[in-house]
Amino acid sequence: MIRKIRLVLCVLMIGAVSGSGVGRAAGSPALTDSLRFCGRWDLRAPDRAITVNSGSYVLAQFSGSSISARFDVSLNKPPLPTLTWRIDNGPWQESEVAATLKLADGLSGGAHTLWLMVRGIDEHQSRWNPPLVGSVTFLGLDPAADGRLLAPLTEWDHPKLKMEFLGDSITEGVLVSPPAPGKSTWPWSTNARDSYAGRTALLLEASWRQVGFGATGLVHGGSGGAPGALKSFNWFYAGCPRDDWQPDVVVINQGTNDHGMPPGTYLSCYEQYLTLVRQAYPKAKIAALRPFGGFQADSIQQAVDAAHAGGDNGVYYIDSTGWYTAGPLHPGSQASAGLAAHLVAALKAAGLVP
């Protein structure tokens, strides 16, 4: 049964990142020929895909009794990034990244689907300026000798809803998962799929991009060398420009790490950020979410009102008051499930999603 994974759709990034000038080698198959990438992946080289964002994922269809994934781990240092994946509609599995990782064995004949996601990256490792220690470099999939990669499902190229979540460590999914025996490192505590962002997208059956850097605000620079969102939005990482992917809905969860900024100053910064997002995504509906802790809520609402006054009625203020009233700064798995349910209801009520 593969219905559930078919619902998690994806957009194909064709060729090189916009403006990169890096093309595909003549006669060499590109990863995008047989795989579908969701998230902020650097696809400028045809033989590898690089991401610094937890929550980025790959979809594939294949035949054969087994499947393995290959990664370039030459830049990685402990604690290693973690991955999660499922075959067809089976249980989620997890592991640290490795040069070769067996994802499934002993499979039955016929076609199978794979959903492979970057679960968590250590936000403190270098993720912005090369060398990208805190990154995942995916090199491809290897089915068994009795199988092959199949053409991707056609619906993966035509998702009914595309979403992008822009925020900080809370959006990334940091500290969502509690420590467990052998799984106590930062990448194990980070769980993008289990975060409010990942859960929201799954509830809406959307393809999505999850962009969060720990400790960052609009201005405040964060962990791993990431600059504030005003400087980082148009880049995947230093030297890698944002591509031309277009979401239907953008959810902004900012304000927590700029909580000490004077409200008037933050208002100006948030207005600038809304302008950046609108310039990048002219047709998207933009949900300006009140941070779960309420930080800079008044300034955010005023920025939305200013956007309306300027003629942009595609920006919406989403009031999260009462959604998360007790607990640590970073919501755990159960709290994230509740937040996602609230957010889905609010997005539907505002008419942003079907």
C-alpha positions as CSV (number, residue, x, y, z in Angstrom):
1,M,0.0,0.0,0.0
2,I,1.6,3.2,-1.2
3,R,-1.3,5.6,-1.0
4,K,0.0,7.5,1.9
5,I,3.4,8.3,0.5
6,R,1.8,9.3,-2.8
7,L,0.0,12.0,-0.9
8,V,3.3,13.6,0.1
9,L,4.1,15.2,-3.2
10,C,7.1,17.0,-4.4
11,V,8.3,19.6,-6.9
12,L,11.0,18.7,-9.4
13,M,13.9,21.1,-9.5
14,I,15.0,20.8,-13.1
15,G,18.6,21.3,-14.0
16,A,20.8,23.9,-12.2
17,V,19.9,26.4,-9.5
18,S,18.8,29.6,-11.1
19,G,21.7,31.8,-12.0
20,S,24.3,29.2,-11.0
21,G,25.7,28.7,-14.5
22,V,26.5,25.1,-13.6
23,G,25.1,22.7,-16.1
24,R,24.8,19.0,-16.6
25,A,27.7,17.0,-17.9
26,A,27.1,15.7,-21.5
27,G,25.8,12.1,-21.4
28,S,25.8,12.0,-17.6
29,P,22.4,11.2,-16.0
30,A,21.4,13.8,-13.3
31,L,19.9,12.8,-10.0
32,T,16.8,14.7,-10.9
33,D,16.1,12.4,-13.9
34,S,14.9,9.6,-11.5
35,L,14.4,11.3,-8.1
36,R,12.2,14.1,-6.8
37,F,13.7,16.5,-4.3
38,C,11.8,18.6,-1.8
39,G,13.4,21.2,0.4
40,R,16.3,23.5,-0.2
41,W,18.7,21.3,-2.1
42,D,21.7,22.6,-4.0
43,L,21.3,20.7,-7.3
44,R,23.9,22.7,-9.3
45,A,26.0,19.6,-9.8
46,P,24.2,16.7,-11.6
47,D,25.8,13.9,-9.4
48,R,25.0,15.2,-5.9
49,A,22.4,17.1,-3.9
50,I,23.5,19.2,-0.8
51,T,21.3,20.5,1.9
52,V,21.9,22.2,5.2
53,N,18.2,22.1,6.2
54,S,16.6,19.4,8.4
55,G,13.4,18.4,6.7
56,S,14.7,18.3,3.2
57,Y,13.7,15.0,1.5
58,V,13.9,12.8,-1.5
59,L,11.2,10.6,-3.2
60,A,11.9,7.7,-5.4
61,Q,10.2,4.7,-7.0
62,F,12.2,1.5,-7.6
63,S,12.0,-2.2,-8.1
64,G,14.1,-5.0,-6.6
65,S,14.7,-6.8,-3.3
66,S,16.8,-4.1,-1.6
67,I,17.8,-0.4,-1.8
68,S,20.8,1.5,-0.5
69,A,21.6,5.2,-0.4
70,R,25.1,6.8,-0.9
71,F,26.4,9.9,0.7
72,D,29.6,11.9,0.7
73,V,30.5,12.2,4.3
74,S,34.0,13.6,3.9
75,L,33.0,16.9,5.5
76,N,30.9,15.5,8.3
77,K,32.2,15.2,11.8
78,P,30.5,13.8,14.9
79,P,27.8,14.2,15.9
80,L,26.6,13.1,12.5
81,P,23.4,14.2,10.8
82,T,20.4,11.8,11.2
83,L,18.1,10.4,8.5
84,T,14.7,8.9,8.5
85,W,13.0,6.9,5.8
86,R,10.1,4.6,5.0
87,I,9.5,2.1,2.2
88,D,5.9,2.1,0.8
89,N,3.6,2.5,3.8
90,G,5.9,0.8,6.2
91,P,7.3,2.1,9.6
92,W,9.7,5.0,9.8
93,Q,13.3,3.9,10.2
94,E,16.2,6.1,11.4
95,S,20.0,6.1,11.3
96,E,23.0,8.4,11.3
97,V,24.3,9.3,7.8
98,A,27.0,7.0,6.4
99,A,28.9,6.6,3.1
100,T,26.6,3.7,2.3
101,L,23.3,3.1,4.1
102,K,21.1,0.0,3.5
103,L,17.5,1.2,3.6
104,A,15.7,-2.0,2.9
105,D,16.3,-5.7,2.2
106,G,14.2,-8.7,1.5
107,L,11.5,-6.7,-0.4
108,S,8.9,-8.4,-2.5
109,G,8.7,-8.1,-6.3
110,G,7.1,-5.1,-8.0
111,A,7.4,-1.4,-7.6
112,H,8.2,0.2,-4.3
113,T,8.3,3.8,-3.1
114,L,10.9,5.5,-0.9
115,W,10.7,8.6,1.2
116,L,14.1,9.6,2.5
117,M,14.4,12.7,4.8
118,V,17.1,14.6,6.6
119,R,15.9,14.2,10.1
120,G,18.3,16.4,12.0
121,I,21.6,18.3,11.7
122,D,23.7,19.7,14.5
123,E,22.8,23.4,14.4
124,H,26.1,24.3,16.0
125,Q,28.3,22.9,13.2
126,S,29.2,25.1,10.2
127,R,26.1,25.1,8.0
128,W,26.5,28.4,6.1
129,N,30.1,29.0,5.2
130,P,32.0,26.2,3.5
131,P,33.3,23.7,4.5
132,L,29.7,22.7,5.4
133,V,30.3,20.3,8.3
134,G,26.6,20.5,9.2
135,S,25.2,19.3,5.9
136,V,24.0,16.2,4.0
137,T,25.5,15.4,0.6
138,F,23.3,12.8,-1.1
139,L,24.9,10.9,-4.0
140,G,22.2,8.5,-5.2
141,L,20.4,5.3,-4.7
142,D,21.4,1.7,-5.5
143,P,18.7,-0.9,-6.0
144,A,19.6,-4.6,-5.9
145,A,20.8,-6.3,-9.0
146,D,17.3,-7.6,-9.6
147,G,15.8,-4.1,-9.6
148,R,16.2,-0.6,-10.9
149,L,15.1,3.0,-10.3
150,L,11.7,3.5,-12.0
151,A,10.2,6.7,-13.4
152,P,8.9,8.8,-10.6
153,L,5.1,8.8,-10.0
154,T,3.6,11.5,-12.1
155,E,1.6,13.1,-9.3
156,W,4.9,14.0,-7.5
157,D,5.5,16.6,-10.2
158,H,2.0,18.2,-9.6
159,P,1.5,18.6,-5.9
160,K,-1.9,20.0,-4.9
161,L,-0.3,22.2,-2.3
162,K,3.3,23.6,-1.9
163,M,4.3,25.1,1.4
164,E,7.4,26.8,2.8
165,F,8.1,27.2,6.5
166,L,10.5,30.0,7.4
167,G,11.8,30.3,11.0
168,D,14.4,29.4,13.5
169,S,15.2,26.3,15.6
170,I,11.6,25.8,16.5
171,T,10.7,25.5,12.8
172,E,13.7,23.3,12.3
173,G,12.5,20.8,14.9
174,V,15.3,21.2,17.4
175,L,14.8,19.4,20.7
176,V,11.5,17.8,19.5
177,S,12.8,14.3,20.4
178,P,13.9,13.5,24.0
179,P,17.2,11.8,24.5
180,A,17.2,8.0,24.2
181,P,19.9,5.3,24.7
182,G,22.4,5.8,21.9
183,K,20.4,8.7,20.5
184,S,21.3,11.7,22.7
185,T,23.3,13.9,20.3
186,W,21.9,17.2,18.9
187,P,21.0,15.6,15.5
188,W,19.0,12.9,17.3
189,S,17.2,15.5,19.4
190,T,16.3,17.4,16.2
191,N,13.4,15.9,14.3
192,A,12.1,17.9,11.4
193,R,9.3,15.4,10.5
194,D,8.0,15.6,14.1
195,S,8.1,19.4,14.3
196,Y,5.0,21.6,14.0
197,A,6.1,22.4,10.5
198,G,6.5,18.9,9.3
199,R,3.3,17.8,11.0
200,T,1.4,20.7,9.5
201,A,2.5,19.8,6.0
202,L,1.7,16.1,6.5
203,L,-1.8,16.9,7.8
204,L,-2.4,19.1,4.7
205,E,-0.9,16.4,2.4
206,A,1.4,19.1,1.1
207,S,4.9,19.1,-0.3
208,W,7.1,21.5,1.7
209,R,10.3,23.2,2.4
210,Q,11.4,23.6,6.0
211,V,13.9,26.4,6.5
212,G,15.1,27.0,10.1
213,F,18.5,27.9,11.6
214,G,19.0,27.8,15.3
215,A,19.2,31.1,17.3
216,T,18.5,33.2,14.2
217,G,16.0,36.0,14.0
218,L,15.4,38.5,11.2
219,V,18.6,40.3,12.2
220,H,20.1,38.1,14.9
221,G,22.7,35.7,13.5
222,G,22.5,32.2,14.8
223,S,24.3,28.9,15.3
224,G,26.5,27.4,12.6
225,G,27.4,30.7,11.1
226,A,23.9,31.4,9.7
227,P,23.1,35.1,9.3
228,G,19.7,36.6,10.2
229,A,16.8,35.9,7.9
230,L,17.0,39.3,6.2
231,K,20.4,38.3,4.9
232,S,19.9,34.5,4.5
233,F,16.5,34.2,2.8
234,N,17.7,34.5,-0.7
235,W,20.5,31.9,-0.2
236,F,20.5,28.2,0.5
237,Y,23.9,28.8,2.1
238,A,26.8,31.1,1.4
239,G,27.5,31.1,-2.4
240,C,24.4,29.1,-3.3
241,P,21.5,31.3,-4.4
242,R,17.9,30.5,-3.8
243,D,16.3,28.8,-6.8
244,D,13.0,29.7,-8.6
245,W,10.7,27.3,-6.7
246,Q,7.3,28.8,-5.9
247,P,5.2,27.8,-3.0
248,D,1.4,28.4,-2.6
249,V,1.6,29.2,1.1
250,V,4.5,30.6,3.2
251,V,4.4,30.3,7.0
252,I,6.7,32.8,8.8
253,N,7.5,32.0,12.4
254,Q,9.9,34.7,13.4
255,G,10.3,37.0,16.5
256,T,11.6,34.7,19.2
257,N,15.3,35.4,18.8
258,D,14.8,39.1,18.2
259,H,12.7,39.4,21.3
260,G,14.9,42.1,22.8
261,M,14.7,44.4,19.8
262,P,12.7,47.6,20.3
263,P,9.2,47.1,18.8
264,G,9.5,50.0,16.3
265,T,12.8,48.7,15.0
266,Y,11.4,45.1,14.7
267,L,8.3,46.4,12.9
268,S,10.6,48.0,10.2
269,C,12.6,44.8,9.9
270,Y,9.5,42.6,9.6
271,E,8.1,44.9,6.9
272,Q,11.4,44.5,5.0
273,Y,11.2,40.7,5.4
274,L,7.6,40.6,4.1
275,T,8.8,42.6,1.1
276,L,11.6,40.1,0.5
277,V,9.2,37.2,0.6
278,R,6.7,38.8,-1.6
279,Q,9.3,39.7,-4.2
280,A,10.4,36.1,-4.2
281,Y,6.9,34.6,-4.2
282,P,4.5,37.1,-5.9
283,K,1.5,34.7,-6.0
284,A,1.9,33.0,-2.6
285,K,-0.3,33.5,0.4
286,I,1.9,34.6,3.3
287,A,0.9,33.6,6.9
288,A,2.7,35.8,9.5
289,L,2.5,33.6,12.5
290,R,2.5,35.0,16.0
291,P,5.5,33.2,17.7
292,F,4.3,30.6,20.1
293,G,5.9,32.6,23.0
294,G,4.2,35.8,21.8
295,F,7.4,37.6,21.1
296,Q,7.0,40.8,18.9
297,A,3.4,39.9,18.3
298,D,2.2,43.5,18.1
299,S,4.9,44.5,15.6
300,I,4.1,41.5,13.5
301,Q,0.4,42.3,13.4
302,Q,1.2,46.0,12.6
303,A,3.5,44.8,9.7
304,V,0.6,42.8,8.3
305,D,-1.7,45.8,8.6
306,A,0.8,47.9,6.8
307,A,1.0,45.3,4.0
308,H,-2.8,45.5,3.6
309,A,-2.6,49.3,3.6
310,G,0.0,49.0,0.8
311,G,-2.3,46.9,-1.3
312,D,-1.0,43.4,-0.5
313,N,-4.0,41.5,0.9
314,G,-2.3,38.1,0.4
315,V,-0.6,38.5,3.8
316,Y,-2.4,37.1,6.9
317,Y,-1.8,37.4,10.6
318,I,-2.2,34.1,12.3
319,D,-2.8,34.5,16.1
320,S,-1.3,31.6,18.0
321,T,-2.5,32.9,21.4
322,G,-3.3,30.0,23.7
323,W,-1.8,27.3,21.5
324,Y,1.2,26.7,23.7
325,T,0.8,28.0,27.2
326,A,3.2,25.9,29.2
327,G,6.5,24.1,28.5
328,P,10.0,24.8,27.3
329,L,10.9,27.2,24.5
330,H,11.2,24.3,22.1
331,P,8.0,22.2,21.9
332,G,8.4,18.5,22.1
333,S,6.7,15.9,19.9
334,Q,3.4,15.9,21.6
335,A,3.2,19.7,21.9
336,S,4.2,20.0,18.2
337,A,1.3,17.7,17.2
338,G,-1.1,20.1,19.0
339,L,0.5,23.1,17.4
340,A,0.2,21.6,14.0
341,A,-3.5,20.9,14.6
342,H,-4.1,24.5,15.6
343,L,-2.1,25.8,12.6
344,V,-4.0,23.7,10.1
345,A,-7.3,24.9,11.6
346,A,-6.2,28.5,11.5
347,L,-4.9,28.3,7.9
348,K,-8.2,26.7,6.8
349,A,-10.3,29.3,8.6
350,A,-8.4,32.1,6.9
351,G,-8.8,30.5,3.5
352,L,-5.1,29.9,2.9
353,V,-5.4,26.2,2.3
354,P,-8.2,23.9,1.1
